[in-house]
Amino acid sequence: MSTSSPELFVEIDRSRPRGLRAQLERSLRDAIRAGRLRPGVRLPSSRALAADLQITRGVVIAAYHQLTAEGYLSSRQGWGTVVNAITTPEEPQRRRPPPPSARYDFRPGAPDVALFPHAAWARATRTTMRSLPEQSLGYSDPAGLPALRETLADYLGRVRGVSCEPDDIVVCNGFSHGLSLLARVLAKRGIAVENPGHPNWREQIEWAGASCHPIEVDDEGLRVDRLTASGAGAVLVTPAHQYPTGVVLSASRRISLLDWARTSGSYVIEDDYDAEYRYDRQPVGALQGVAPDHVVHAGSLSKSLAPGLRLGWLIVPPALREEVVAARARSDRFTTSIIQATVAEFIQRGDLDRHLRRTRRNYRQRRDALIAALCRHWPAYHATGISAGLHVLVKLADSMDATHLAATAARHGILIQPLDRYRSSPAPAQHPALVMGYSRLTPHHIEEGIHHLATVLKSAGVTP
Ligand SMILES: Cc1ncc(COP(=O)(O)O)c(C=O)c1O
């Protein structure tokens, strides 16, 4: 009859009492050699394992001693018996190659998570855990905790000029999750996207079963005049700061976009991903505030706090609300209640405002450092787009190949991204360009990195 332990998967046949120690040793040795028991894993105490396996404690102690003598285990004072790192023939094949080391990471997208406000977050977590009603730990409303939706309605009305009630908000796991819900709900309509635009969003839309229609972007933002011909019944835009070109949707195009939505009964998905970061002006107000029946406003904490929180929101027009909430419930029921409640507390205490005041100063300095370094070491090229967000677009000479340039830089530990990565076919006729993020490097490292980039490119024969 075989028996095992809930704390350790080993099988022992107790009908063969004489071989118990050997069985236990073999089972543990095999598990360690096969990598099922990984280095550093703590084994149950001899007393607990003996009780679970219904064998005497002496058998477990003897097996642990033998495997310690063979180098598979070691015992640490106050910590118990631990699995050692051993080299087995299987190991080299299982190991993944280490990621390429990057000395200077100029990729756009993520904020500097080293600036995360740990102390304020810990305070908000403590308060939340003291006051969280018990029912919040059960299954809760797929649209989100009422406390967070109320807080977001107040916050977004105050800072972005959106017009909504808490009931119009659907909390989701970041923007990408929100977009996948919307793409499912709007699948039959087809969704237009900006070209260039975020490549993940195109994938997300197609994955949800909707057709995706790339529409060119120029210096005034999306070519709204091309929407009707695309046949799409919805469009995803970044009107406050086009991603990745950095332009703002012009006032006349904003008007035409909303006219198109009203006259054709279509929807605008407004990705408001970095409106918190403006360095020389106020952000333009949210489109949603002007046409709440035709605009789904989408936001996320990924740029303002940390992508790892996976928290975002949709402000959904009444006609779509029921379907979006149903899709949200089907996708994964609801967003973790403890995170939702902590975010509500964090915003209510003014901690998000304080954090943004601090990080705005930091990112502004980093942006200034990048622009100054480009002027100093690469004077032919300069950043374009408004002074905002966490990235800039650097246009290159027509003769340059941005993809080749990025590959050359990567071989020297400098990560940059060519604009081509964001283009979908048909690719609009645009200068070759680089999309450069500055959020993950200090001003000192930015200066050093751009100097290094200029030297590397010069010696590789890539000259302006
Ligand atoms: C254009 C754009 N929108 C939205 C987001 C936020 O996405 P998520 O909330 O899924 O992290 C990002 C993050 O990189 C982004 O670049």
The ligand as an SDF file (V2000), in Angstrom:
LIG
                    3D

 16 16  0  0  0  0  0  0  0  0999 V2000
    0.3850   53.0110  -25.2910 C   0  0  0  0  0  0  0  0  0  0  0  0
    0.2000   52.2950  -23.9870 C   0  0  0  0  0  0  0  0  0  0  0  0
   -1.0290   52.1790  -23.4840 N   0  0  0  0  0  0  0  0  0  0  0  0
   -1.2690   51.5590  -22.3040 C   0  0  0  0  0  0  0  0  0  0  0  0
   -0.2390   51.0010  -21.5840 C   0  0  0  0  0  0  0  0  0  0  0  0
   -0.5390   50.2980  -20.2970 C   0  0  0  0  0  0  0  0  0  0  0  0
   -0.7460   48.9430  -20.4730 O   0  0  0  0  0  0  0  0  0  0  0  0
   -1.0620   47.9780  -19.2180 P   0  0  0  0  0  0  0  0  0  0  0  0
   -2.0000   48.7540  -18.3410 O   0  0  0  0  0  0  0  0  0  0  0  0
   -1.6880   46.7610  -19.7910 O   0  0  0  0  0  0  0  0  0  0  0  0
    0.2240   47.6940  -18.5310 O   0  0  0  0  0  0  0  0  0  0  0  0
    1.0470   51.0680  -22.0760 C   0  0  0  0  0  0  0  0  0  0  0  0
    2.1550   50.4430  -21.3190 C   0  0  0  0  0  0  0  0  0  0  0  0
    3.2440   50.2110  -21.7770 O   0  0  0  0  0  0  0  0  0  0  0  0
    1.2790   51.7380  -23.3020 C   0  0  0  0  0  0  0  0  0  0  0  0
    2.5210   51.8440  -23.8090 O   0  0  0  0  0  0  0  0  0  0  0  0
  1  2  1  0
  2  3  1  0
  2 15  2  0
  3  4  2  0
  4  5  1  0
  5  6  1  0
  5 12  2  0
  6  7  1  0
  7  8  1  0
  8  9  2  0
  8 10  1  0
  8 11  1  0
 12 13  1  0
 12 15  1  0
 13 14  2  0
 15 16  1  0
M  END
$$$$
